[in-house]
Structures are given as structure tokens and as C-alpha cells.
Amino acid sequence: MKTDDLIRALAADTQPGPDLRSLLLARLLPALGLAAVAVWLVLGFRADLGAAMLTPVSVARILLTGVLGIAASRLALLLARPEGRQTARLWPLAAVAAAALGLLAWAYLTTPEGARQMAMVGKTMTTCLVTIPLLSILPVAALHYTLRQGAVTAPLRAGFVAGLSGSGFSAAIYALHCTEDSPLFYVTWYGLAIAGVTLVSTIVGARSLRW
């Protein structure tokens, strides 16, 4: 390499990298907006949405999944940097999981024994398990695309949090339609849908986010 070429390369290395937070917002927000429009046009928001938003056990679905999406997206931004392997801590995700399991245990104990199976199975289990992964496609893709513009050193972990973030936000959007208010239902089936998306995202990320 000639001296002039070396100088130009060193100068280029000092230029600030892309603002991944802004890039992620510019991609993730439209993807989530499209997901919300799809739910509205295809499934429709629940007729009693206003009243449901005032019911703690119902609004907990949106809070849990929304907080999961936010926590996981923040971890994704950390993991987009070379030092992310050392600085990213997964305890916020564990806290959300613990809250969900606590809510599930509370619902189990407070639901009459004869009504537990009906509350858990519900009437829209299949719709839930199909719709949340479909809604997650664009948000998870937006997260993966943004991560590829960073410097990921833990691709497996980055794919994992990308899946949690995209599917968490998508589950919160789906909750605007879902009328199954028992935590026995939504912790179980939302959780399984999120886990499925996260598994696929982790497998894809382990390959596509590797340098």
C-alpha cells in the first residue's frame, strides 16, 4: 500500500460510524406501523379496546410485551458494537420473564379449577400462534438489517434479542385485537409465539450477523 493510500485509510477510520439508534428507529417504527395497520384492516381492533385499556389484567399484556420489545431493542443496539459482548446484560429480559410467570401463577391460583383449562385454551389460540409470527417478520428484519451495519461480536446473542424485540412489539400490537384477557392464555400462547420467532431469529442471526 502506498503512503497516500494508507493515510486516506487511516483518515476514513476516524470518521464516526452510523447512528444505529436513528437507523433502527427509522426502520422499526414503519415496520411496526404496518403491523398495526394490518391488524386493524384484517382482524380489527377489539370493540371494547377503551375499556380494556382501563383493566389492569388486560393492559398487562401490552405492558409486558412492550417492555420486552424495548428492553430487547436496547440490548440489540449494545450488541451492535464490538464491546457489546461484555457490556450487554440480559437481566432486564429475565425481569420481564419473571413478571410474566408471576402473573401466570396469580391467574392460576385465582381462577376456579373448573375454568382453568378454558381460560388457558381460549378461543383464538391458533390465530395468536399464527398472527404474532407473521407480524414479527418486518420488525425482526429491520433489527437484523440494522445490526448488520454495526460490528456484532456475539451474533447468536444479537439474533436472540432481535427476535425478542420484534416479536415482543408485534405481540403488543396483536393485543389490540385479542379479547382473551386471562394471563393463563396470553402468557402461555403469546409466550410460545415469541419463543418461536426468537428461535428462528437466533438461528438466522448466528449465520447472517457473523463477520
C-alpha positions, 0 to 999 in steps of 0.5 A, spaced: 500 500 500 502 506 498 503 512 503 497 516 500 493 510 500 494 508 507 493 515 510 486 516 506 485 509 510 487 511 516 483 518 515 476 514 513 477 510 520 476 516 524 470 518 521 464 516 526 460 510 524 452 510 523 447 512 528 444 505 529 439 508 534 436 513 528 437 507 523 433 502 527 428 507 529 427 509 522 426 502 520 422 499 526 417 504 527 414 503 519 415 496 520 411 496 526 406 501 523 404 496 518 403 491 523 398 495 526 395 497 520 394 490 518 391 488 524 386 493 524 384 492 516 384 484 517 382 482 524 380 489 527 381 492 533 377 489 539 370 493 540 371 494 547 379 496 546 377 503 551 375 499 556 380 494 556 385 499 556 382 501 563 383 493 566 389 492 569 389 484 567 388 486 560 393 492 559 398 487 562 399 484 556 401 490 552 405 492 558 409 486 558 410 485 551 412 492 550 417 492 555 420 486 552 420 489 545 424 495 548 428 492 553 430 487 547 431 493 542 436 496 547 440 490 548 440 489 540 443 496 539 449 494 545 450 488 541 451 492 535 458 494 537 464 490 538 464 491 546 457 489 546 459 482 548 461 484 555 457 490 556 450 487 554 446 484 560 440 480 559 437 481 566 432 486 564 429 480 559 429 475 565 425 481 569 420 481 564 420 473 564 419 473 571 413 478 571 410 474 566 410 467 570 408 471 576 402 473 573 401 466 570 401 463 577 396 469 580 391 467 574 392 460 576 391 460 583 385 465 582 381 462 577 376 456 579 379 449 577 373 448 573 375 454 568 382 453 568 383 449 562 378 454 558 381 460 560 388 457 558 385 454 551 381 460 549 378 461 543 383 464 538 389 460 540 391 458 533 390 465 530 395 468 536 400 462 534 399 464 527 398 472 527 404 474 532 409 470 527 407 473 521 407 480 524 414 479 527 417 478 520 418 486 518 420 488 525 425 482 526 428 484 519 429 491 520 433 489 527 437 484 523 438 489 517 440 494 522 445 490 526 448 488 520 451 495 519 454 495 526 460 490 528 456 484 532 461 480 536 456 475 539 451 474 533 447 468 536 446 473 542 444 479 537 439 474 533 436 472 540 434 479 542 432 481 535 427 476 535 425 478 542 424 485 540 420 484 534 416 479 536 415 482 543 412 489 539 408 485 534 405 481 540 403 488 543 400 490 537 396 483 536 393 485 543 389 490 540 385 485 537 385 479 542 379 479 547 382 473 551 384 477 557 386 471 562 394 471 563 393 463 563 392 464 555 396 470 553 402 468 557 402 461 555 400 462 547 403 469 546 409 466 550 410 460 545 409 465 539 415 469 541 419 463 543 418 461 536 420 467 532 426 468 537 428 461 535 428 462 528 431 469 529 437 466 533 438 461 528 438 466 522 442 471 526 448 466 528 449 465 520 447 472 517 450 477 523 457 473 523 463 477 520 
